[in-house]
Amino acid sequence: MIDGERIDLIRTYLKEHAWQHGHGRTAERFGVSRQTLWRFLDRDQIGRRLPRAVLDSVGGSVEALEAATRALNDGPVSRSRPPPTHSLSDQLHDALLHLCEAPFTTAGELARLRRVPVSTLRDKLVKLNRRGLIDSRPHRLDALGPRPHRRYFPTAAGIRAVGIERDGLLPLYPVSKQWFKLLAERLDSVAVLYRVAALVAGADPERQPVRIDHYRQGPYDALLTLSSGRTVGLLRQGPMLSAANLRFRLRTIERLDWNRTPWLTLVLTDSEQDTRRAVRALADPNLHDAAFVACESELIAGGVRAPVFQPGGYGFPNTPTIAPDASLRQVMAWITRRVAAYSKSGPRDPSPDPDTLYRSDVRATMPKPPEQLDSSLSVRLTRAEKQALDLLAAWPFCTPEQLAGLMGGVTRRRANQVLRSLRRRFLVQREPDGYVLTDEGLTHLARRDRAAVGPTLDRWTPQQEDGVYFGTALRALDSQAEHQHGITELAARLSAEVGYDPDYELLDLLPTNRSQITYHAPKQQHVL
């Protein structure tokens, strides 16, 4: 029987040996399988064969084990792999590296992307969390369901442990201080992109791991790299972006070089009306035959089998290559066949190359992940507060009673609670006709949806002089106060009535500034 002290020394020796020579060579050196070595190091399943083999090799005394461990520490390190932290196994190192490649994912999303069991990955994340190499925060978003989701990210110690900082690879991973600031501001949007990426991984017929990368600029929000050189570009049209912005982004895609255009483009809209506009903008069959449009809420709610995608390229005289109302599984099967037809000579390199999204000449500094994320409004706000912000952005000059109706028929007391919380954070302010967003609230929503902050403030800022608002759109609504109040009141009553009756559902209740339907009245023009 081997005592506990020698078992601990054997484990320390084996970890040091595995880090320097690899788990495969370590298992071969002592005549066991990698599974047996993994059970001993990570699962604390001692067994008999492995401890006895180590004692026979280096000696059975405590002094001999300590001397053998010191010899490994003093000896040369293999150049075949950078030496990670001594306390990490290959499995934990891989899980930490995968989290550095896709920070702020949930355990379920990361497991789908990497094609590993969720329970196995969650166990690894728990171990990494205990060692202070990763951290997590709950994140609440109405689009992803009523329950909060725990999102994981590497700490500064985890980034050092995985070897990114030491090898000078920090600019090539989205874990620098600059990337954490960007992703924290867009976290609500990034969370939707991660969920869609997980759905794409589930619908992939080749069932291989999927890599996701984020764009700092350009028409796309994220790039998915799949096996066989297939790439999928995700374009999300948030509620703060206008229809003109959507058309501009689609026209920008048309002007991209072939090596910067993904094989497949998925446009995610905020409403059915935006979907129809996107389909009309994608009518040219010569430019958009591999573009598909869907409402993001319907895709997330329906999953990979829901027929929610509308294909582009329906202009005359194009014959559709895939039926309207296609599911994500059908779209992925179609693009897989198409790429295979172009790649008969052999596997293709991914186009665009995801590594080109990270410029090596950009200055990257070590982040402070917990501090940066804790200051982000995406984490600090509740689902109700985020819902209220979106409603006030869509329906300015909302009274508490109207906001209660737009929130699904909640009580006026609940609406006032949410408004008080937002006022304490300086995100909303009260005006004589109702509540509007402050510049801080508008800036948060604009950065979430990748909208330009300056033009957003030019249209909606509540700052005023001599009773006249600086924001052009807000000034127009204020000049039609009764008209705006009546429309908001009708929308609030409809929302409240639908909230009370489970047999009805209200779809596409667009605000006046997004409907873009006008009619002329004497001396002025009203917006429907």
Secondary structure, 3 states (H helix, E strand, C coil): CCCHHHHHHHHHHHHHHHHHHCHHHHHHHCCCCHHHHHHHHHCCCCCCHHHHHHHHHHCCCHHHHHHHHHHHHHCCCCCCCCCCCCCCCHHHHHHHHHHHHCCCECHHHHHHHHCCCHHHHHHHHHHHHHCCCEEEEEECCHHHCCCCEEEEEECHHHHHHCCCCCCCCHHHCCCCHHHHHHHHHCHHHHHHHHHHHHHHHHHCCCCCCCEEEECCCCCCCEEEECHHHCEEEEEECCCCCCHHHHHHHHHHHHCCCHHHCCCEEEEEECCHHHHHHHHHHCCCCCCCCCEEEEEHHHHHHHCCCCCCEEECCCCCCCCCCCCCCECHHHHHHHHHHHHHHHCCCCCCCCCCCHHHHCCCCCCCCCCCHHHHHHCCHHHHCCHHHHHHHHHHHHCCCECHHHHHHHCCCCCHHHHHHHHHHHHHCCCEEEECCEEEECHHHHHHHHHHCCCCHHHHHHHHCCCEECCEECCHHHHHHHHCHHHHHHHHHHHHHHHHHHHHCCCCCCCCCCCHHHHCCEEEECCEEEEC
